[in-house]
Amino acid sequence: MKSLAATLLIWINANSGFDYLGEAPKIVKTDPVALVHLLLGEVWIIPERAKRGLMGLYDVETRTIWLRDDFDAEDQKDRSHLVHELVHFLQYEARRGGGVVNEADFEAEAYQIQNHYLRSHGLPPIKRTTVPDLTR
């Protein structure tokens, strides 16, 4: 998974304003319920939409990308989700040591680069989702 992340980081650098030459973050696969718990914390009821819709997340404190355990490294759409999380990694790396984080801008940029990746592989862009959408 580290070599795939390194390859995708090179692609992101070539297709965005990022210029990161460091080590890729840690990448861990987990089941969809655990992924939702990582995002939302301890909740009693996890909506089905959340379990279906959440593909990954980036934990800035541990510098870890969490992906669903059904992530297929050979599938370009699945790879696009890793691109999305790698963009979040790069966003936080660029701001390490200070600066206010605007989550809405971060998400918009991550979706923009993810959709560019999809289009460059002949796939349609995905629709943007947000945490409130996932929890309805």
LOFI-279376 format. One record per residue: residue number from 1; residue in three letters; chain; y, x, z of N, C-alpha, C in turn. Coordinates in Angstrom, 2 decimals, padded with zeros to 5 digits. Each point is the difference from the previous one (the first is absolute). Layout:
REM residues N
+-----+-----+-------+---------+---------+---------+---------+---------+---------+---------+---------+---------+
|   n | res | chain |    n.py |    n.px |    n.pz |   ca.py |   ca.px |   ca.pz |    c.py |    c.px |    c.pz |
+-----+-----+-------+---------+---------+---------+---------+---------+---------+---------+---------+---------+
| NUM | ala |     A |       Y |       X |       Z |       Y |       X |       Z |       Y |       X |       Z |
...
+-----+-----+-------+---------+---------+---------+---------+---------+---------+---------+---------+---------+
***
This chain:
REM residues 136
+-----+-----+-------+---------+---------+---------+---------+---------+---------+---------+---------+---------+
|   n | res | chain |    n.py |    n.px |    n.pz |   ca.py |   ca.px |   ca.pz |    c.py |    c.px |    c.pz |
+-----+-----+-------+---------+---------+---------+---------+---------+---------+---------+---------+---------+
|   1 | met |     A | -001.20 |  000.82 |  000.00 |  001.20 | -000.82 |  000.00 |  001.26 |  000.87 |  000.00 |
|   2 | lys |     A | -000.09 |  001.18 |  000.62 |  001.16 |  000.90 |  000.03 |  000.41 |  000.44 | -001.41 |
|   3 | ser |     A | -000.99 |  000.27 | -000.85 |  000.34 |  000.44 | -001.36 |  000.62 | -001.13 | -000.80 |
|   4 | leu |     A | -000.46 | -001.24 |  000.21 |  000.61 | -001.15 | -000.67 |  001.44 | -000.16 |  000.49 |
|   5 | ala |     A |  000.21 |  000.11 |  001.29 |  001.36 | -000.12 |  000.55 |  000.90 |  001.09 | -000.57 |
|   6 | ala |     A | -000.50 |  001.21 | -000.10 |  000.80 |  001.10 | -000.56 |  000.35 | -000.28 | -001.45 |
|   7 | thr |     A | -000.96 | -000.51 | -000.77 |  000.25 | -000.35 | -001.40 |  001.06 | -001.08 | -000.11 |
|   8 | leu |     A | -000.10 | -001.02 |  000.87 |  000.97 | -001.10 | -000.04 |  001.38 |  000.46 |  000.48 |
|   9 | leu |     A |  000.05 |  000.91 |  000.95 |  001.28 |  000.55 |  000.43 |  000.68 |  000.75 | -001.15 |
|  10 | ile |     A | -000.77 |  000.72 | -000.79 |  000.55 |  000.68 | -001.18 |  000.56 | -001.04 | -000.97 |
|  11 | trp |     A | -000.75 | -001.09 | -000.22 |  000.46 | -001.06 | -000.90 |  001.31 | -000.61 |  000.53 |
|  12 | ile |     A |  000.04 | -000.28 |  001.30 |  001.21 | -000.59 |  000.59 |  001.18 |  000.95 | -000.17 |
|  13 | asn |     A | -000.20 |  001.28 |  000.28 |  001.07 |  000.98 | -000.18 |  000.53 | -000.01 | -001.43 |
|  14 | ala |     A | -000.90 | -000.10 | -000.97 |  000.40 |  000.04 | -001.42 |  000.67 | -001.28 | -000.46 |
|  15 | asn |     A | -000.21 | -001.10 |  000.74 |  000.48 | -001.30 | -000.44 |  000.98 | -000.66 |  000.96 |
|  16 | ser |     A |  000.58 |  000.80 |  000.88 |  000.96 | -000.54 |  000.97 |  000.96 |  001.11 |  000.41 |
|  17 | gly |     A |  000.82 | -000.29 |  000.95 |  000.94 |  001.00 |  000.50 | -000.57 |  000.87 |  001.10 |
|  18 | phe |     A | -001.27 | -000.19 |  000.33 | -000.61 |  000.80 |  001.06 | -000.42 |  001.37 | -000.52 |
|  19 | asp |     A |  000.02 |  000.97 |  000.89 | -000.40 |  001.36 | -000.34 | -000.71 |  000.59 |  001.21 |
|  20 | tyr |     A | -001.21 | -000.48 |  000.23 | -000.76 |  000.40 |  001.18 | -001.11 |  000.95 | -000.40 |
|  21 | leu |     A | -000.05 |  001.15 |  000.63 | -001.02 |  001.00 | -000.33 | -000.91 |  000.30 |  001.18 |
|  22 | gly |     A |  000.13 | -000.78 |  001.08 | -000.80 |  000.25 |  001.20 | -001.38 | -000.64 | -000.07 |
|  23 | glu |     A | -000.64 | -000.01 |  001.14 | -001.34 | -000.54 |  000.12 |  000.03 | -001.53 |  000.01 |
|  24 | ala |     A | -001.03 | -000.59 | -000.59 | -000.13 | -001.47 | -000.02 | -000.29 | -000.50 |  001.42 |
|  25 | pro |     A |  000.35 | -001.25 |  000.28 | -000.30 | -000.54 |  001.33 | -001.50 | -000.25 |  000.16 |
|  26 | lys |     A | -000.39 | -000.24 |  001.23 | -001.38 | -000.38 |  000.29 | -000.22 | -001.40 | -000.58 |
|  27 | ile |     A | -001.18 | -000.24 | -000.58 | -000.32 | -001.30 | -000.57 | -001.30 | -000.49 |  000.62 |
|  28 | val |     A |  000.04 | -001.23 |  000.54 | -001.14 | -000.58 |  000.69 | -000.26 | -001.40 | -000.57 |
|  29 | lys |     A | -001.27 | -000.31 | -000.22 | -000.38 | -001.34 | -000.42 | -000.44 | -000.80 |  001.23 |
|  30 | thr |     A |  000.33 | -001.30 | -000.01 | -000.40 | -000.87 |  001.09 | -000.18 | -001.42 | -000.54 |
|  31 | asp |     A | -000.62 | -000.85 |  000.80 | -000.23 | -001.37 | -000.47 |  001.30 | -000.80 |  000.05 |
|  32 | pro |     A |  000.07 | -001.10 | -000.78 |  001.25 | -000.77 | -000.11 |  000.52 | -000.54 |  001.33 |
|  33 | val |     A | -000.89 | -000.40 |  000.89 |  000.45 | -000.53 |  001.30 |  000.66 |  001.11 |  000.82 |
|  34 | ala |     A | -000.61 |  001.17 |  000.04 |  000.60 |  001.12 |  000.73 |  001.33 |  000.39 | -000.60 |
|  35 | leu |     A |  000.12 | -000.08 | -001.33 |  001.25 |  000.32 | -000.67 |  001.11 | -000.96 |  000.42 |
|  36 | val |     A | -000.32 | -001.28 |  000.08 |  000.99 | -000.99 |  000.45 |  000.38 |  000.27 |  001.45 |
|  37 | his |     A | -000.97 |  000.34 |  000.83 |  000.32 |  000.33 |  001.40 |  000.92 |  001.21 |  000.08 |
|  38 | leu |     A | -000.20 |  000.99 | -000.86 |  000.90 |  001.15 | -000.01 |  001.43 | -000.41 | -000.33 |
|  39 | leu |     A |  000.14 | -000.97 | -000.90 |  001.32 | -000.45 | -000.42 |  000.64 | -000.94 |  001.01 |
|  40 | leu |     A | -000.76 | -001.00 |  000.43 |  000.56 | -001.08 |  000.82 | -000.25 |  000.16 |  001.49 |
|  41 | gly |     A | -000.85 |  000.93 |  000.39 | -000.34 |  000.15 |  001.41 | -001.11 | -000.97 |  000.37 |
|  42 | glu |     A | -000.17 | -000.20 |  001.27 | -001.05 | -000.91 |  000.47 |  000.45 | -001.45 | -000.20 |
|  43 | val |     A | -000.65 | -000.65 | -000.92 |  000.26 | -001.42 | -000.25 | -001.31 | -000.75 |  000.17 |
|  44 | trp |     A |  000.10 | -001.24 |  000.42 | -001.20 | -000.81 |  000.25 | -000.60 | -000.53 | -001.29 |
|  45 | ile |     A |  000.88 | -000.41 | -000.89 | -000.48 | -000.58 | -001.26 |  000.59 |  000.82 | -001.14 |
|  46 | ile |     A | -000.87 |  000.47 | -000.87 |  000.46 |  000.75 | -001.16 | -000.16 | -000.90 | -001.23 |
|  47 | pro |     A |  001.10 | -000.39 | -000.62 | -000.10 | -000.86 | -001.18 | -000.81 |  000.65 | -001.12 |
|  48 | glu |     A | -000.77 | -000.81 | -000.70 | -000.80 |  000.51 | -001.13 |  000.88 |  000.71 | -001.02 |
|  49 | arg |     A |  001.21 | -000.53 | -000.23 |  000.89 |  000.61 | -000.97 |  000.34 |  001.44 |  000.38 |
|  50 | ala |     A |  000.14 |  000.24 |  001.30 |  000.29 |  001.36 |  000.46 | -001.18 |  000.92 | -000.27 |
|  51 | lys |     A | -001.21 | -000.49 |  000.25 | -001.19 |  000.83 | -000.23 | -000.18 |  000.30 | -001.47 |
|  52 | arg |     A |  000.36 | -000.95 | -000.87 | -000.15 |  000.20 | -001.44 |  001.14 |  000.84 | -000.57 |
|  53 | gly |     A |  001.22 | -000.18 |  000.49 |  001.18 |  000.56 | -000.64 |  000.36 |  001.41 |  000.39 |
|  54 | leu |     A | -000.35 |  000.41 |  001.21 |  000.41 |  001.32 |  000.47 | -000.97 |  001.05 | -000.54 |
|  55 | met |     A |  000.52 |  000.90 | -000.84 | -000.86 |  001.01 | -000.64 |  000.08 |  001.36 |  000.69 |
|  56 | gly |     A |  001.11 |  000.25 |  000.69 |  000.15 |  001.28 |  000.68 |  001.29 |  000.04 |  000.78 |
|  57 | leu |     A |  000.16 |  001.03 |  000.80 |  001.25 |  000.20 |  000.71 |  000.13 |  001.47 |  000.37 |
|  58 | tyr |     A |  001.24 |  000.39 |  000.27 |  000.28 |  001.38 |  000.40 |  000.48 |  000.01 |  001.44 |
|  59 | asp |     A | -000.62 |  000.82 |  000.83 |  000.40 |  000.16 |  001.40 |  000.80 |  001.30 |  000.10 |
|  60 | val |     A |  001.30 | -000.16 |  000.17 |  000.90 |  001.16 |  000.00 | -000.25 |  000.92 |  001.20 |
|  61 | glu |     A | -000.40 | -000.56 |  001.13 | -000.20 |  000.82 |  001.20 | -001.20 |  000.94 | -000.13 |
|  62 | thr |     A | -001.06 | -000.47 | -000.64 | -001.20 |  000.83 | -000.14 | -000.09 |  000.63 | -001.39 |
|  63 | arg |     A |  000.95 | -000.33 | -000.86 |  000.01 |  000.47 | -001.40 | -001.34 | -000.31 | -000.67 |
|  64 | thr |     A | -000.43 | -001.27 |  000.18 | -001.28 | -000.45 | -000.51 |  000.19 | -001.21 | -000.90 |
|  65 | ile |     A | -000.67 |  000.03 | -001.14 | -000.07 | -001.18 | -000.86 | -001.33 | -000.68 |  000.29 |
|  66 | trp |     A |  000.09 | -001.30 |  000.29 | -001.17 | -000.82 |  000.25 | -000.24 | -000.87 | -001.23 |
|  67 | leu |     A | -001.20 |  000.06 | -000.55 | -000.38 | -000.80 | -001.16 | -001.19 | -000.89 |  000.36 |
|  68 | arg |     A | -000.11 | -001.11 | -000.72 | -001.17 | -000.86 |  000.19 | -001.27 |  000.76 | -000.33 |
|  69 | asp |     A | -001.08 | -000.34 |  000.68 | -001.25 |  000.71 | -000.24 | -000.62 | -000.30 | -001.36 |
|  70 | asp |     A |  000.51 | -001.03 | -000.69 | -000.50 | -000.27 | -001.36 |  000.87 |  000.68 | -001.07 |
|  71 | phe |     A |  000.87 |  000.91 |  000.41 |  000.82 |  000.77 | -000.94 | -000.92 |  000.76 | -000.95 |
|  72 | asp |     A |  000.25 | -000.14 | -001.31 | -000.79 |  000.67 | -001.03 |  000.87 |  001.06 | -000.66 |
|  73 | ala |     A | -000.29 |  001.26 |  000.27 |  000.82 |  001.11 | -000.51 | -000.01 |  000.10 | -001.52 |
|  74 | glu |     A | -000.96 | -000.65 | -000.66 | -000.07 |  000.03 | -001.46 |  000.80 | -001.13 | -000.65 |
|  75 | asp |     A |  000.39 | -000.99 |  000.78 |  000.71 | -001.17 | -000.51 |  001.52 |  000.26 |  000.02 |
|  76 | gln |     A |  000.65 | -000.13 | -001.15 |  001.44 |  000.30 | -000.09 |  000.85 | -000.94 |  000.85 |
|  77 | lys |     A | -000.40 | -001.27 |  000.11 |  000.76 | -000.92 |  000.84 | -000.10 |  000.43 |  001.46 |
|  78 | asp |     A | -001.21 |  000.36 |  000.44 | -000.14 |  000.49 |  001.37 |  000.81 |  001.29 |  000.19 |
|  79 | arg |     A | -000.05 |  000.87 | -000.99 |  000.79 |  001.23 |  000.09 |  001.49 | -000.31 |  000.15 |
|  80 | ser |     A |  000.44 | -001.07 | -000.65 |  001.42 | -000.36 |  000.10 |  000.38 | -000.34 |  001.44 |
|  81 | his |     A | -000.93 | -000.55 |  000.76 |  000.27 | -000.29 |  001.42 |  000.15 |  001.31 |  000.79 |
|  82 | leu |     A | -000.79 |  001.00 | -000.36 |  000.16 |  001.31 |  000.63 |  001.33 |  000.62 | -000.41 |
|  83 | val |     A |  000.40 | -000.17 | -001.26 |  001.33 |  000.46 | -000.45 |  001.07 | -000.63 |  000.88 |
|  84 | his |     A | -000.09 | -001.30 |  000.22 |  000.98 | -000.73 |  000.82 |  000.10 |  000.63 |  001.39 |
|  85 | glu |     A | -001.13 |  000.25 |  000.63 |  000.02 |  000.57 |  001.35 |  000.46 |  001.45 | -000.01 |
|  86 | leu |     A | -000.34 |  000.73 | -001.04 |  000.50 |  001.38 | -000.12 |  001.52 |  000.02 | -000.15 |
|  87 | val |     A |  000.56 | -000.98 | -000.68 |  001.46 | -000.09 | -000.10 |  000.59 | -000.18 |  001.39 |
|  88 | his |     A | -000.61 | -000.86 |  000.82 |  000.50 | -000.15 |  001.38 | -000.10 |  001.32 |  000.75 |
|  89 | phe |     A | -001.09 |  000.72 | -000.16 | -000.13 |  001.32 |  000.61 |  001.16 |  000.90 | -000.42 |
|  90 | leu |     A |  000.28 |  000.03 | -001.30 |  001.07 |  000.85 | -000.51 |  001.37 | -000.45 |  000.50 |
|  91 | gln |     A |  000.20 | -001.30 |  000.10 |  001.27 | -000.52 |  000.50 |  000.25 |  000.50 |  001.42 |
|  92 | tyr |     A | -001.02 | -000.10 |  000.83 |  000.17 |  000.44 |  001.39 |  000.10 |  001.52 |  000.10 |
|  93 | glu |     A | -000.72 |  000.72 | -000.84 |  000.12 |  001.46 |  000.01 |  001.43 |  000.42 | -000.36 |
|  94 | ala |     A |  000.59 | -000.70 | -000.95 |  001.37 |  000.33 | -000.42 |  001.01 | -000.29 |  001.11 |
|  95 | arg |     A | -000.34 | -000.92 |  000.89 |  000.92 | -000.38 |  001.07 | -000.35 |  000.65 |  001.34 |
|  96 | arg |     A | -001.05 |  000.82 |  000.02 | -000.45 |  000.62 |  001.27 |  001.17 |  000.75 |  000.63 |
|  97 | gly |     A |  000.19 | -000.25 |  001.29 |  001.07 |  000.69 |  000.70 |  001.28 | -000.81 |  000.08 |
|  98 | gly |     A |  000.00 | -001.20 | -000.53 |  001.20 | -000.82 |  000.13 |  000.17 | -000.99 | -001.12 |
|  99 | gly |     A |  001.02 | -000.77 |  000.13 |  000.29 | -000.99 | -001.02 | -000.59 | -001.36 |  000.34 |
| 100 | val |     A |  000.75 | -001.01 | -000.33 | -000.43 | -001.37 |  000.23 | -000.91 | -000.43 | -001.14 |
| 101 | val |     A | -001.08 | -000.68 |  000.34 | -000.96 | -000.47 | -000.99 |  000.28 | -001.46 | -000.31 |
| 102 | asn |     A |  000.19 | -000.30 | -001.28 |  000.17 | -001.38 | -000.43 | -001.33 | -000.44 | -000.61 |
| 103 | glu |     A | -000.77 | -000.77 |  000.78 | -001.34 | -000.40 | -000.41 |  000.01 | -000.76 | -001.33 |
| 104 | ala |     A |  000.99 | -000.85 | -000.22 |  000.06 | -000.78 | -001.24 |  000.16 |  000.92 | -001.21 |
| 105 | asp |     A |  000.87 |  000.99 |  000.12 |  000.17 |  000.97 | -001.09 | -001.27 |  000.81 | -000.23 |
| 106 | phe |     A | -000.65 |  000.39 |  001.10 | -001.24 |  000.76 | -000.11 | -001.06 | -000.80 | -000.76 |
| 107 | glu |     A | -000.15 | -001.27 |  000.35 | -001.00 | -000.85 | -000.67 |  000.34 | -000.17 | -001.47 |
| 108 | ala |     A |  001.26 | -000.27 | -000.30 |  000.41 | -000.20 | -001.39 | -000.32 |  001.25 | -000.83 |
| 109 | glu |     A |  000.32 |  001.17 |  000.53 | -000.27 |  001.24 | -000.73 | -001.50 |  000.23 | -000.16 |
| 110 | ala |     A | -000.78 | -000.28 |  001.04 | -001.45 |  000.20 | -000.08 | -000.61 | -000.92 | -001.04 |
| 111 | tyr |     A |  000.44 | -001.26 | -000.05 | -000.51 | -000.92 | -001.02 |  000.44 |  000.42 | -001.40 |
| 112 | gln |     A |  001.22 |  000.48 | -000.12 |  000.50 |  000.44 | -001.31 | -000.86 |  001.14 | -000.54 |
| 113 | ile |     A | -000.30 |  000.99 |  000.83 | -000.81 |  001.14 | -000.45 | -001.45 | -000.42 | -000.22 |
| 114 | gln |     A | -000.52 | -000.86 |  000.87 | -001.37 | -000.51 | -000.18 | -000.13 | -000.74 | -001.33 |
| 115 | asn |     A |  000.97 | -000.85 | -000.31 | -000.06 | -000.75 | -001.25 |  000.19 |  000.90 | -001.22 |
| 116 | his |     A |  000.79 |  001.04 |  000.14 |  000.12 |  000.98 | -001.09 | -001.36 |  000.67 | -000.24 |
| 117 | tyr |     A | -000.70 |  000.32 |  001.07 | -001.34 |  000.59 | -000.11 | -000.93 | -000.97 | -000.73 |
| 118 | leu |     A |  000.01 | -001.26 |  000.40 | -000.86 | -001.00 | -000.64 |  000.31 | -000.13 | -001.49 |
| 119 | arg |     A |  001.29 | -000.12 | -000.33 |  000.38 | -000.13 | -001.42 | -000.40 |  001.23 | -000.80 |
| 120 | ser |     A |  000.10 |  001.19 |  000.61 | -000.36 |  001.22 | -000.71 | -001.51 |  000.08 | -000.27 |
| 121 | his |     A | -000.76 | -000.84 |  000.68 | -001.44 | -000.07 | -000.23 | -000.40 | -001.31 | -000.69 |
| 122 | gly |     A |  000.98 | -000.66 | -000.62 | -000.27 | -001.21 | -000.78 | -000.35 | -001.22 |  000.82 |
| 123 | leu |     A |  000.41 | -000.02 |  001.28 | -000.30 | -001.13 |  000.88 |  001.29 | -000.75 |  000.33 |
| 124 | pro |     A | -000.13 | -001.31 |  000.28 |  001.20 | -000.77 |  000.35 |  000.49 |  000.36 |  001.39 |
| 125 | pro |     A |  001.31 | -000.15 |  000.22 |  000.54 |  000.28 |  001.33 | -000.49 | -001.02 |  001.01 |
| 126 | ile |     A |  000.03 |  000.37 |  001.27 | -000.38 | -000.94 |  001.04 |  001.25 | -000.63 |  000.59 |
| 127 | lys |     A | -000.19 | -001.15 |  000.62 |  001.12 | -000.66 |  000.67 |  000.18 |  000.61 |  001.37 |
| 128 | arg |     A |  001.24 |  000.08 |  000.39 |  000.32 |  000.55 |  001.32 | -000.39 | -001.00 |  001.08 |
| 129 | thr |     A | -000.62 |  000.52 |  001.05 | -000.30 | -000.83 |  001.17 |  000.69 |  000.60 |  001.21 |
| 130 | thr |     A |  000.19 | -000.83 |  001.00 |  000.62 |  000.47 |  001.23 | -000.88 | -000.42 |  001.17 |
| 131 | val |     A |  000.24 |  000.58 |  001.14 | -000.79 | -000.35 |  001.18 |  000.09 | -001.49 |  000.31 |
| 132 | pro |     A |  001.19 | -000.64 | -000.03 |  000.01 | -001.45 |  000.27 | -000.86 | -000.78 | -000.99 |
| 133 | asp |     A | -000.02 |  000.39 | -001.27 | -000.85 | -000.68 | -000.98 | -001.47 |  000.13 |  000.39 |
| 134 | leu |     A | -000.39 |  001.15 |  000.52 | -001.40 |  000.23 |  000.35 | -000.42 | -000.80 |  001.22 |
| 135 | thr |     A |  000.93 | -000.38 |  000.84 | -000.37 | -000.64 |  001.26 |  000.11 | -001.52 | -000.03 |
| 136 | arg |     A |  000.35 | -000.58 | -001.15 |  000.10 | -001.46 | -000.09 | -001.34 | -000.63 | -000.17 |
+-----+-----+-------+---------+---------+---------+---------+---------+---------+---------+---------+---------+
***
